[in-house]
Amino acid sequence: MIIAEHPAYIQFYPTLTCNQTCHFCFNRKLEPIQDVTLPVFKRLLTVMAAAGIPYIDILGGEPTLHSDLMRMVRLISGFQLKANMSSNGTNLRLLRHLSTTYPKEMLRIGVSLNSDAVSPNLEEYILGYRPVLKSLFNSSGIIPESGRPYLGLPGIDYFLIYPDVLEEADLTRGWPFYRYLRSLEAIKRAFRGVEGVFCAGFIPDIRAYPVLEKVRCPAGTTKLSVLPDGSVFPCYLLFGYPRFALGNLMFDDFETIWHHPLLDYFRHFEKNRCPKKACEYHPVCHGGCPAISYHFSRDLDGPDPRCLRAEAP
């Protein structure tokens, strides 16, 4: 079993509020939670700094809807930590201000492009500030019309995301992992600056995180996920299940949270239990996302439902 000294990064959700209703949002079924307060956020950064955790991913909801986002980013900078922030690109005034105030080395902003069009103002922001761009693979296996003009542009990193699934209807819009990876590799050969985003419970990125080679998935090894109230979970996809709560950063010692016995499962890997043994990636795959398997079957060791589709080998 692998227990690192600390996670490489924290996934943090300052707000679950959003001004869009995307069908693919992984937080769409969560109960409302009050936005993070500055004392809770400062406590989180204090814990991170003391534990040596250098990165925080700011997610949502839509982070730019939080009234104290500028103060939060200022605190991150003051603690000499680095941040990634994902946005839907609707609050361009705030995004421009952040991009002007903080260098990309400290704050890396990502904008999601999943519609068929980009507004002139958003295009101006993209071309002027070169944020990270993100799109989900859809059921046709193509990049949205809105994202295609930016593929391969100098200074723009484009992330193609393997979508999460929360219910049966989501499976009709998704792909088995092997088809996604084949398509991703073809696009990467055609365009520079393109990378994939998928759970390392499939194929771990051992170049960036060698420790992932010997664990089930990143949960509890390279990352932890934290809700606005300070509640800590192994992964954001387990937010809706109280049995996976590891504690709360406002009340509990971080070392106690980090050594919680619930994390033992994620820190241990023996073999790929996926029944699709004919898959070309089966020898190097760790079996898919255990959180999504749990969501569909209540079994962390269950097969990833995306790879059980009829067209999967």
C-alpha positions as semicolon CSV with decimal commas, in nm:
position;residue;x (nm);y (nm);z (nm)
1;M;0,000;0,000;0,000
2;I;0,129;0,345;-0,097
3;I;0,100;0,639;0,142
4;A;0,267;0,955;0,019
5;E;0,366;1,230;0,261
6;H;0,087;1,450;0,127
7;P;-0,131;1,489;-0,183
8;A;0,015;1,671;-0,481
9;Y;-0,291;1,896;-0,498
10;I;-0,631;1,972;-0,349
11;Q;-0,949;1,990;-0,556
12;F;-1,152;2,264;-0,392
13;Y;-1,509;2,374;-0,457
14;P;-1,566;2,726;-0,314
15;T;-1,924;2,728;-0,442
16;L;-2,165;2,478;-0,595
17;T;-2,373;2,759;-0,744
18;C;-2,368;2,793;-1,121
19;N;-2,533;3,014;-1,384
20;Q;-2,557;2,727;-1,632
21;T;-2,731;2,391;-1,627
22;C;-2,501;2,160;-1,822
23;H;-2,632;1,805;-1,855
24;F;-2,281;1,665;-1,798
25;C;-2,201;1,850;-1,473
26;F;-2,070;1,607;-1,212
27;N;-2,208;1,819;-0,926
28;R;-2,560;1,862;-1,059
29;K;-2,717;1,618;-0,814
30;L;-2,552;1,745;-0,495
31;E;-2,751;1,906;-0,216
32;P;-2,691;2,283;-0,184
33;I;-2,406;2,388;0,045
34;Q;-2,330;2,741;0,162
35;D;-2,037;2,901;-0,019
36;V;-1,702;2,884;0,155
37;T;-1,627;3,164;0,399
38;L;-1,289;3,333;0,407
39;P;-1,200;3,182;0,750
40;V;-1,264;2,830;0,617
41;F;-1,065;2,903;0,303
42;K;-0,776;3,050;0,500
43;R;-0,775;2,740;0,721
44;L;-0,753;2,523;0,408
45;L;-0,455;2,721;0,278
46;T;-0,287;2,707;0,619
47;V;-0,321;2,329;0,621
48;M;-0,189;2,305;0,266
49;A;0,113;2,522;0,338
50;A;0,198;2,332;0,656
51;A;0,165;1,994;0,482
52;G;0,368;2,102;0,179
53;I;0,079;2,075;-0,071
54;P;0,173;2,318;-0,350
55;Y;-0,133;2,324;-0,579
56;I;-0,503;2,396;-0,542
57;D;-0,757;2,332;-0,818
58;I;-1,051;2,574;-0,789
59;L;-1,365;2,418;-0,932
60;G;-1,739;2,449;-0,892
61;G;-2,019;2,536;-0,957
62;E;-1,883;2,845;-1,123
63;P;-1,602;2,993;-0,909
64;T;-1,643;3,346;-1,048
65;L;-1,987;3,363;-0,883
66;H;-1,825;3,360;-0,538
67;S;-1,830;3,712;-0,400
68;D;-1,487;3,675;-0,236
69;L;-1,301;3,507;-0,522
70;M;-1,052;3,793;-0,564
71;R;-0,967;3,784;-0,192
72;M;-0,931;3,407;-0,211
73;V;-0,683;3,429;-0,498
74;R;-0,495;3,700;-0,311
75;L;-0,468;3,465;-0,012
76;I;-0,339;3,184;-0,235
77;S;-0,070;3,417;-0,366
78;G;0,013;3,528;-0,012
79;F;0,068;3,167;0,094
80;Q;0,295;3,126;-0,212
81;L;0,078;2,845;-0,347
82;K;-0,021;2,784;-0,708
83;A;-0,374;2,752;-0,843
84;N;-0,568;2,621;-1,139
85;M;-0,919;2,756;-1,183
86;S;-1,190;2,619;-1,412
87;S;-1,459;2,859;-1,539
88;N;-1,743;2,856;-1,789
89;G;-1,619;3,189;-1,924
90;T;-1,931;3,393;-1,852
91;N;-1,774;3,646;-1,612
92;L;-1,518;3,790;-1,853
93;R;-1,464;4,109;-1,656
94;L;-1,340;3,911;-1,356
95;L;-1,139;3,668;-1,569
96;R;-0,962;3,958;-1,742
97;H;-0,884;4,114;-1,406
98;L;-0,741;3,789;-1,271
99;S;-0,540;3,726;-1,587
100;T;-0,398;4,078;-1,575
101;T;-0,317;4,069;-1,204
102;Y;-0,161;3,724;-1,164
103;P;0,093;3,545;-1,385
104;K;0,006;3,207;-1,532
105;E;0,281;3,051;-1,323
106;M;0,072;3,132;-1,014
107;L;-0,288;3,121;-1,150
108;R;-0,374;2,909;-1,450
109;I;-0,726;2,976;-1,575
110;G;-0,917;2,717;-1,776
111;V;-1,228;2,796;-1,980
112;S;-1,480;2,531;-2,084
113;L;-1,594;2,526;-2,447
114;N;-1,881;2,284;-2,500
115;S;-2,130;2,484;-2,708
116;D;-2,142;2,543;-3,082
117;A;-2,036;2,906;-3,068
118;V;-1,805;3,146;-2,885
119;S;-1,914;3,503;-2,823
120;P;-1,694;3,783;-2,967
121;N;-1,601;3,894;-2,613
122;L;-1,496;3,544;-2,510
123;E;-1,296;3,502;-2,830
124;E;-1,119;3,830;-2,756
125;Y;-1,032;3,703;-2,408
126;I;-0,906;3,368;-2,541
127;L;-0,685;3,524;-2,807
128;G;-0,561;3,797;-2,574
129;Y;-0,484;3,593;-2,261
130;R;-0,447;3,237;-2,395
131;P;-0,617;3,047;-2,111
132;V;-0,633;2,669;-2,100
133;L;-0,931;2,549;-2,302
134;K;-1,138;2,243;-2,211
135;S;-1,398;2,042;-2,397
136;L;-1,577;1,714;-2,335
137;F;-1,568;1,437;-2,590
138;N;-1,925;1,385;-2,705
139;S;-2,106;1,084;-2,844
140;S;-1,986;1,167;-3,195
141;G;-1,627;1,175;-3,078
142;I;-1,565;1,522;-3,211
143;I;-1,456;1,850;-3,062
144;P;-1,733;2,112;-3,035
145;E;-1,749;2,366;-3,317
146;S;-1,661;2,637;-3,066
147;G;-1,326;2,478;-2,986
148;R;-1,194;2,379;-3,326
149;P;-1,048;2,719;-3,428
150;Y;-0,819;2,715;-3,124
151;L;-0,665;2,371;-3,170
152;G;-0,292;2,400;-3,218
153;L;-0,274;2,777;-3,161
154;P;0,057;2,883;-2,999
155;G;0,027;2,940;-2,626
156;I;-0,304;2,755;-2,588
157;D;-0,322;2,420;-2,413
158;Y;-0,636;2,229;-2,506
159;F;-0,766;1,958;-2,273
160;L;-1,009;1,697;-2,406
161;I;-1,204;1,551;-2,115
162;Y;-1,338;1,199;-2,087
163;P;-1,682;1,274;-1,941
164;D;-1,808;1,143;-1,609
165;V;-2,140;0,959;-1,599
166;L;-2,398;0,989;-1,323
167;E;-2,701;0,810;-1,466
168;E;-2,803;0,573;-1,744
169;A;-2,885;0,857;-1,984
170;D;-2,525;0,978;-1,961
171;L;-2,403;0,648;-2,101
172;T;-2,582;0,713;-2,430
173;R;-2,370;1,025;-2,477
174;G;-2,040;0,867;-2,380
175;W;-1,779;0,635;-2,520
176;P;-1,595;0,332;-2,391
177;F;-1,254;0,442;-2,271
178;Y;-1,061;0,260;-2,543
179;R;-1,247;0,455;-2,817
180;Y;-1,187;0,784;-2,640
181;L;-0,815;0,713;-2,605
182;R;-0,777;0,611;-2,969
183;S;-0,943;0,935;-3,081
184;L;-0,738;1,141;-2,837
185;E;-0,413;0,996;-2,966
186;A;-0,513;1,076;-3,325
187;I;-0,594;1,438;-3,237
188;K;-0,268;1,476;-3,046
189;R;-0,079;1,365;-3,356
190;A;-0,257;1,630;-3,560
191;F;-0,240;1,924;-3,319
192;R;0,017;2,044;-3,069
193;G;-0,082;2,150;-2,720
194;V;-0,360;1,890;-2,687
195;E;-0,384;1,664;-2,382
196;G;-0,644;1,429;-2,240
197;V;-0,811;1,449;-1,901
198;F;-0,931;1,119;-1,758
199;C;-0,923;0,929;-1,432
200;A;-0,584;0,770;-1,370
201;G;-0,785;0,471;-1,251
202;F;-0,770;0,385;-1,620
203;I;-0,410;0,451;-1,726
204;P;-0,196;0,633;-1,469
205;D;0,030;0,919;-1,572
206;I;0,343;0,770;-1,422
207;R;0,567;1,029;-1,587
208;A;0,408;1,308;-1,386
209;Y;0,321;1,094;-1,082
210;P;0,527;0,772;-1,061
211;V;0,343;0,674;-0,741
212;L;0,024;0,612;-0,941
213;E;0,170;0,298;-1,096
214;K;0,105;0,103;-0,777
215;V;-0,230;0,248;-0,663
216;R;-0,590;0,199;-0,771
217;C;-0,648;0,565;-0,862
218;P;-0,536;0,916;-0,757
219;A;-0,785;0,945;-0,469
220;G;-0,595;0,967;-0,143
221;T;-0,257;0,950;-0,316
222;T;-0,209;1,254;-0,539
223;K;-0,533;1,435;-0,454
224;L;-0,811;1,500;-0,206
225;S;-1,139;1,681;-0,278
226;V;-1,286;1,944;-0,046
227;L;-1,637;2,092;-0,032
228;P;-1,714;2,459;0,058
229;D;-1,770;2,371;0,424
230;G;-1,428;2,206;0,458
231;S;-1,550;1,846;0,430
232;V;-1,286;1,620;0,277
233;F;-1,348;1,325;0,044
234;P;-1,116;1,098;-0,155
235;C;-1,267;1,222;-0,482
236;Y;-1,528;1,473;-0,595
237;L;-1,736;1,192;-0,745
238;L;-1,791;1,060;-0,391
239;F;-1,925;1,388;-0,250
240;G;-2,278;1,253;-0,242
241;Y;-2,191;0,957;-0,016
242;P;-2,143;1,041;0,355
243;R;-1,973;0,704;0,417
244;F;-1,670;0,836;0,222
245;A;-1,630;1,154;0,428
246;L;-1,278;1,165;0,575
247;G;-1,331;1,457;0,813
248;N;-1,343;1,834;0,807
249;L;-1,042;2,064;0,779
250;M;-1,201;2,311;1,021
251;F;-1,218;2,060;1,304
252;D;-0,995;1,762;1,230
253;D;-0,620;1,719;1,219
254;F;-0,495;1,685;0,862
255;E;-0,269;1,391;0,941
256;T;-0,570;1,205;1,082
257;I;-0,761;1,276;0,761
258;W;-0,465;1,175;0,543
259;H;-0,427;0,843;0,723
260;H;-0,797;0,761;0,728
261;P;-0,851;0,385;0,675
262;L;-1,104;0,456;0,399
263;L;-0,813;0,559;0,179
264;D;-0,647;0,218;0,203
265;Y;-0,855;0,083;-0,084
266;F;-0,747;0,357;-0,325
267;R;-0,379;0,321;-0,230
268;H;-0,356;-0,044;-0,327
269;F;-0,363;-0,210;-0,669
270;E;-0,325;-0,577;-0,757
271;K;-0,477;-0,629;-1,100
272;N;-0,725;-0,494;-1,353
273;R;-1,062;-0,650;-1,266
274;C;-1,242;-0,524;-1,580
275;P;-1,405;-0,817;-1,763
276;K;-1,323;-0,669;-2,108
277;K;-0,994;-0,856;-2,133
278;A;-0,979;-0,827;-2,512
279;C;-0,936;-0,451;-2,481
280;E;-0,598;-0,340;-2,615
281;Y;-0,542;-0,129;-2,303
282;H;-0,637;-0,397;-2,050
283;P;-0,274;-0,488;-1,960
284;V;-0,191;-0,129;-1,856
285;C;-0,534;-0,018;-1,730
286;H;-0,618;-0,018;-1,359
287;G;-0,986;-0,092;-1,421
288;G;-1,150;0,246;-1,467
289;C;-1,291;0,491;-1,215
290;P;-1,390;0,320;-0,887
291;A;-1,610;0,615;-0,787
292;I;-1,822;0,584;-1,100
293;S;-1,836;0,206;-1,056
294;Y;-1,962;0,266;-0,703
295;H;-2,220;0,514;-0,826
296;F;-2,372;0,258;-1,060
297;S;-2,322;-0,069;-0,868
298;R;-2,234;0,032;-0,508
299;D;-1,912;-0,164;-0,560
300;L;-1,576;0,012;-0,589
301;D;-1,441;-0,299;-0,760
302;G;-1,726;-0,312;-1,013
303;P;-1,648;-0,257;-1,380
304;D;-1,659;0,096;-1,514
305;P;-2,004;0,122;-1,681
306;R;-1,866;0,322;-1,974
307;C;-1,658;0,023;-2,079
308;L;-1,950;-0,220;-2,053
309;R;-2,126;-0,066;-2,351
310;A;-2,209;-0,308;-2,632
311;E;-1,943;-0,175;-2,869
312;A;-1,664;-0,220;-2,615
313;P;-1,443;-0,530;-2,666
